[in-house]
Amino acid sequence: MTQVDTAEAGQGSPADTRAAGTGAGAPTAGTGGTWRARVRRAIRNGFRPGPWKRGPVLTALALLLGLFMLLHAKIPNRTGGLGSLVETFLPWFGLFVPVLLAGALWRRSASAVAALLLPVMVWLNLFGGLLGDKSHPGSDLTVASHNVGANNPDPTGTARDLVASGADVLALEEITPQAQGAYEKELAKAYPYHTVQGTVGLWSKLPLSHTQPVDIKMDYGPLGDTKPVEIKLTYTRALRTTVTTGHGPLAVYVAHLGSVRVNPRAGFWTDSRDRGAQALGKAIAADRNERVVLLGDLNGTMDDRAFAGITSQLRSVQDAAGDGFGFSWPAKFPVARIDQILVRGVEPKSSWLLPATGSDHLPVAAGISW
């Protein structure tokens, strides 16, 4: 009787009560919490863009790096030699790629990772060919070049190290009058033929002829020169000679172009070097010999536009037959290859660095063939 009265009174069963509570004007106990959670998610998503919208600064930096390397030849040189400065250290700009990649992964930015494809492809196009070993066994002649350093404390030991290289033709740059005798004495047995013109010289196992200095128009610039006074007064820093080989005459140039300097007034000062490179390029262009080798400290890399007059005529043995970048300066931690061997009319077979001596440069060597 009590149960019937309750039903008749409209109380209903517990199930009926729950069903009735789902209607429009009767929110459940969890509705308020769900609504607040949705608001929090919306706010959170508003401040957390998707992976393709994250890291806009990293994306822009990656694209700028790629364009910077791609268009390096367009960087003006009139303002403090900026273009030449960039091209001197151009391979090192690739180090920014892993830095930006780390930032992109930390930010989980898909757009920044995708943008990094541009500098990676540009860098590989410029320098990827230097990563592998392109040398080939066998050569007809081994040539070597070394800036022995005006302040070399052990010219005798340096000469002995160079003899041990087994080079057939050996070029030396920055020879001082005080050290010249030591080099001539130690190299005489291995190299019966030699010539010294100013501060450059060539030692050879094969006969030399038609030797003459080459005027490369030296200028020591706005800050003078840090070299000893005897180096300043000796303006002959390039020579040309003919090496007699079993395959015919080989014209050999030895050059030590002007130094470059970085200072607040002049920026990256390369005037003397650039004039020397132009004069040397003209001399090589006028040379009637089919086979030409250029050895020396050119105080610049072959990526630098200043050497266009030379690289348009000669091939770099390091680019053609080297293993790696072949950085030669400074000897303790090389960052650039400024000591060069370039050729015309002969085939580069191999290119390598010789062990360090008392100089601040590393010696460079190459095998060439007819």
C-alpha positions in Angstrom: 0.0 0.0 0.0 2.9 2.4 0.8 4.7 1.7 -2.5 1.5 2.3 -4.5 0.9 5.6 -2.8 4.5 6.7 -3.6 4.1 5.9 -7.3 0.8 7.6 -7.5 2.3 10.7 -5.8 4.7 11.1 -8.9 7.9 10.2 -7.2 8.9 7.6 -9.9 11.8 5.1 -9.7 15.5 6.1 -9.5 15.9 5.2 -13.2 13.0 7.5 -14.1 14.6 10.2 -12.1 18.0 10.0 -13.9 16.2 9.9 -17.3 14.3 13.0 -16.4 17.4 14.8 -15.4 18.9 14.7 -18.9 16.3 17.1 -20.2 17.0 20.7 -21.3 16.9 22.7 -18.1 18.5 20.1 -15.9 22.3 19.9 -16.3 24.2 17.0 -14.9 26.7 17.3 -12.1 29.6 17.0 -14.5 28.5 19.5 -17.1 30.2 22.5 -15.4 33.5 20.7 -15.3 33.3 19.7 -18.9 32.6 23.2 -20.1 35.5 24.6 -18.1 37.9 21.9 -19.5 36.8 22.8 -23.1 37.5 26.5 -22.4 41.0 25.7 -21.0 41.7 23.5 -24.1 40.7 26.3 -26.4 42.9 28.9 -24.6 45.8 26.4 -24.6 45.5 25.7 -28.3 45.3 29.4 -29.0 48.8 29.9 -27.5 50.2 26.6 -28.9 50.2 26.8 -32.7 50.6 23.6 -34.8 54.0 22.3 -35.9 53.9 24.2 -39.2 53.2 27.5 -37.4 55.9 27.1 -34.7 59.3 28.7 -34.8 58.8 31.5 -37.4 62.1 33.1 -36.4 64.0 29.8 -36.9 62.3 29.4 -40.2 63.3 32.8 -41.4 66.9 32.4 -40.2 67.2 29.1 -42.1 66.0 30.6 -45.3 68.3 33.6 -44.9 71.3 31.3 -44.3 70.5 29.4 -47.5 70.1 32.6 -49.5 73.2 34.1 -48.0 75.3 31.2 -49.2 73.5 30.9 -52.5 74.0 34.6 -53.4 77.4 35.1 -51.8 78.8 36.4 -55.1 76.3 39.3 -54.9 77.6 40.5 -51.5 79.3 43.9 -52.3 83.0 44.1 -51.8 83.2 47.9 -51.7 82.1 48.1 -48.1 85.2 46.9 -46.2 85.8 43.9 -48.5 82.8 42.1 -47.0 82.3 39.9 -50.0 85.9 38.5 -49.9 85.7 38.1 -46.2 82.5 36.0 -46.5 84.0 33.9 -49.3 87.2 33.3 -47.4 85.3 31.4 -44.7 82.3 30.3 -46.7 82.5 26.6 -45.9 82.2 27.4 -42.1 78.7 28.9 -42.6 77.5 25.3 -42.8 78.1 25.0 -39.0 74.9 27.1 -38.5 72.8 24.3 -39.9 73.1 21.9 -36.9 72.6 24.9 -34.6 69.3 25.8 -36.3 68.3 22.2 -36.5 68.7 21.8 -32.7 66.5 24.8 -32.2 63.9 23.5 -34.7 63.7 20.1 -32.9 63.5 21.8 -29.5 60.6 24.0 -30.7 59.1 21.0 -32.7 58.9 23.3 -35.7 58.2 21.4 -38.9 58.5 24.6 -40.9 62.0 25.3 -39.6 63.1 21.8 -40.4 61.8 22.0 -43.9 63.4 25.5 -44.4 66.8 24.0 -43.4 66.7 22.0 -46.6 67.7 25.1 -48.5 71.0 25.8 -46.8 71.8 22.1 -46.7 71.4 21.8 -50.5 73.3 25.0 -51.2 76.2 23.9 -49.0 76.4 20.5 -50.5 76.3 22.0 -54.0 79.2 24.3 -53.1 81.3 22.0 -51.1 79.9 18.5 -51.2 82.5 17.5 -53.8 85.3 18.1 -51.3 84.0 15.6 -48.7 85.2 12.5 -50.5 88.7 11.3 -51.6 89.2 12.1 -55.3 92.9 11.1 -55.4 94.2 8.5 -57.9 97.4 6.5 -57.6 100.3 7.2 -59.8 101.8 10.5 -61.0 104.6 11.7 -63.2 105.8 14.5 -61.0 105.3 15.5 -57.3 105.3 19.3 -56.5 105.1 20.9 -53.1 104.8 24.5 -51.8 105.5 25.9 -48.3 105.5 29.3 -46.8 108.4 28.6 -44.4 107.7 31.7 -42.3 109.9 34.7 -41.7 110.0 33.9 -38.0 110.6 30.2 -38.4 112.9 29.2 -35.4 114.2 26.1 -37.2 114.8 26.6 -40.9 117.3 23.7 -41.0 114.7 21.3 -39.6 112.1 22.6 -41.9 114.3 22.0 -44.9 115.0 18.4 -43.8 111.3 17.8 -43.4 110.6 19.0 -46.9 113.4 16.8 -48.3 111.7 13.8 -46.6 108.5 14.6 -48.6 110.2 13.3 -51.8 108.8 16.2 -53.9 110.5 16.6 -57.3 109.8 20.3 -57.4 109.7 22.4 -54.2 108.6 26.0 -53.9 109.4 28.1 -50.8 107.9 31.5 -49.8 108.9 34.1 -47.2 112.6 33.3 -47.3 114.6 35.8 -45.2 118.2 36.6 -46.1 119.2 35.1 -42.7 117.6 31.8 -43.4 118.3 31.5 -47.1 121.7 29.9 -46.5 120.3 27.2 -44.3 117.7 26.3 -46.9 120.3 26.2 -49.7 122.6 24.1 -47.7 120.1 21.5 -46.5 118.3 21.2 -49.9 121.4 21.2 -52.1 121.9 17.4 -52.1 118.3 16.5 -52.9 117.8 19.4 -55.3 120.7 20.2 -57.6 118.8 23.0 -59.3 117.4 26.0 -57.6 116.7 29.7 -57.9 115.8 32.4 -55.3 114.2 35.6 -56.4 113.6 38.0 -53.5 111.7 36.1 -50.9 110.5 33.2 -53.1 112.5 30.3 -54.4 112.2 27.0 -56.3 114.3 23.9 -55.8 114.1 21.1 -58.4 115.5 17.7 -59.2 115.1 18.6 -62.9 116.9 21.4 -64.8 115.6 25.0 -64.7 115.8 27.6 -67.3 114.4 31.0 -68.4 114.0 32.1 -64.8 112.8 35.7 -64.1 111.0 37.6 -61.4 107.3 38.5 -61.8 106.1 41.9 -60.8 103.0 41.5 -58.6 102.8 45.2 -57.5 103.3 45.0 -53.7 101.6 47.5 -51.4 101.7 47.2 -47.6 98.6 49.1 -47.0 97.3 51.5 -44.4 98.8 49.8 -41.4 102.2 48.9 -42.8 103.5 45.4 -42.5 104.4 43.2 -39.5 107.1 41.4 -41.4 110.8 42.2 -40.8 112.2 45.2 -42.6 114.2 43.0 -45.0 111.0 41.5 -46.2 109.5 44.9 -46.7 112.4 46.1 -48.8 112.4 43.0 -51.0 109.5 43.6 -53.4 110.2 40.5 -55.6 107.7 38.0 -54.3 107.0 36.0 -57.4 109.0 34.2 -60.1 108.5 32.2 -63.3 110.9 29.5 -64.5 110.8 26.5 -66.8 111.3 22.9 -65.5 112.7 20.6 -68.2 110.9 17.2 -67.9 110.8 14.1 -70.0 107.4 15.1 -71.3 108.5 18.6 -72.4 108.8 22.0 -70.7 106.7 22.9 -67.7 106.2 26.5 -66.7 106.3 27.0 -63.0 105.2 30.1 -61.1 106.0 30.7 -57.4 104.1 33.5 -55.8 103.5 35.0 -52.4 100.7 37.6 -52.7 100.2 40.5 -50.3 98.8 39.9 -46.9 95.2 40.7 -45.9 94.2 42.5 -42.8 91.1 43.2 -40.7 90.9 46.5 -39.0 88.2 49.0 -38.0 89.3 51.6 -40.6 89.7 49.5 -43.7 87.6 46.5 -42.9 88.9 43.4 -44.7 91.8 45.1 -46.5 92.9 43.1 -49.6 94.0 45.8 -52.0 97.6 44.6 -52.3 96.7 40.9 -52.6 94.0 41.7 -55.2 96.4 43.8 -57.4 98.9 41.0 -57.2 96.3 38.4 -58.2 95.4 40.5 -61.2 99.0 40.9 -62.3 99.7 37.2 -61.8 96.7 36.3 -63.8 97.8 38.5 -66.7 101.3 37.0 -66.6 99.9 33.5 -66.8 97.5 34.5 -69.6 100.4 35.7 -71.6 102.5 32.6 -71.0 102.7 30.6 -74.2 103.6 27.3 -72.5 100.8 24.8 -72.7 101.6 23.3 -69.3 101.7 25.6 -66.3 101.9 25.1 -62.5 101.3 27.8 -59.9 102.7 27.2 -56.4 102.5 29.6 -53.5 100.9 31.4 -50.6 98.1 33.4 -52.3 96.7 34.7 -49.0 93.2 33.7 -50.1 90.9 30.8 -50.9 89.8 29.9 -54.4 86.2 30.8 -53.5 87.2 34.4 -53.3 86.2 36.5 -56.3 89.5 38.2 -56.3 91.1 35.2 -58.0 88.7 34.9 -60.9 91.5 35.9 -63.3 93.5 32.9 -62.1 90.9 30.3 -61.6 89.5 31.0 -65.0 92.8 29.6 -66.4 94.0 27.1 -63.8 92.5 24.2 -61.9 92.9 23.7 -58.2 94.5 20.3 -57.5 92.7 20.2 -54.1 89.3 20.6 -55.8 90.1 18.1 -58.6 92.1 15.4 -56.7 92.1 16.2 -53.0 90.7 14.6 -49.9 88.7 17.0 -47.8 89.2 20.8 -47.6 93.0 20.8 -47.2 93.0 23.8 -44.9 96.6 25.0 -44.5 96.5 28.0 -42.2 97.1 28.6 -39.4 99.1 25.5 -38.8 97.9 24.9 -35.2 94.2 25.1 -36.1 93.8 25.4 -39.9 90.6 27.3 -41.0 91.4 28.1 -44.6 93.4 26.9 -47.5 95.4 29.9 -48.6 98.4 27.9 -49.8 97.6 26.8 -53.3 98.7 24.5 -56.2 96.9 25.2 -59.5 97.6 23.7 -62.9 96.9 23.9 -66.6 97.7 21.4 -69.3 98.5 18.6 -66.8 96.2 16.2 -64.9 95.9 16.4 -61.1 96.2 13.0 -59.6 96.4 13.7 -55.9 96.7 16.5 -53.3 97.6 16.3 -49.7 99.0 18.2 -46.7 102.6 17.6 -45.4 103.4 17.5 -41.6 103.7 20.7 -39.7 107.1 22.4 -39.6 108.3 25.5 -37.6 106.2 27.7 -39.8 102.7 29.0 -39.2 101.6 27.4 -42.5 101.3 23.8 -43.4 103.1 22.6 -46.5 100.9 21.4 -49.4 101.8 18.8 -52.1 100.3 17.3 -55.2 101.0 14.6 -57.8 100.4 15.6 -61.4 100.5 13.5 -64.6 100.7 14.0 -68.3 
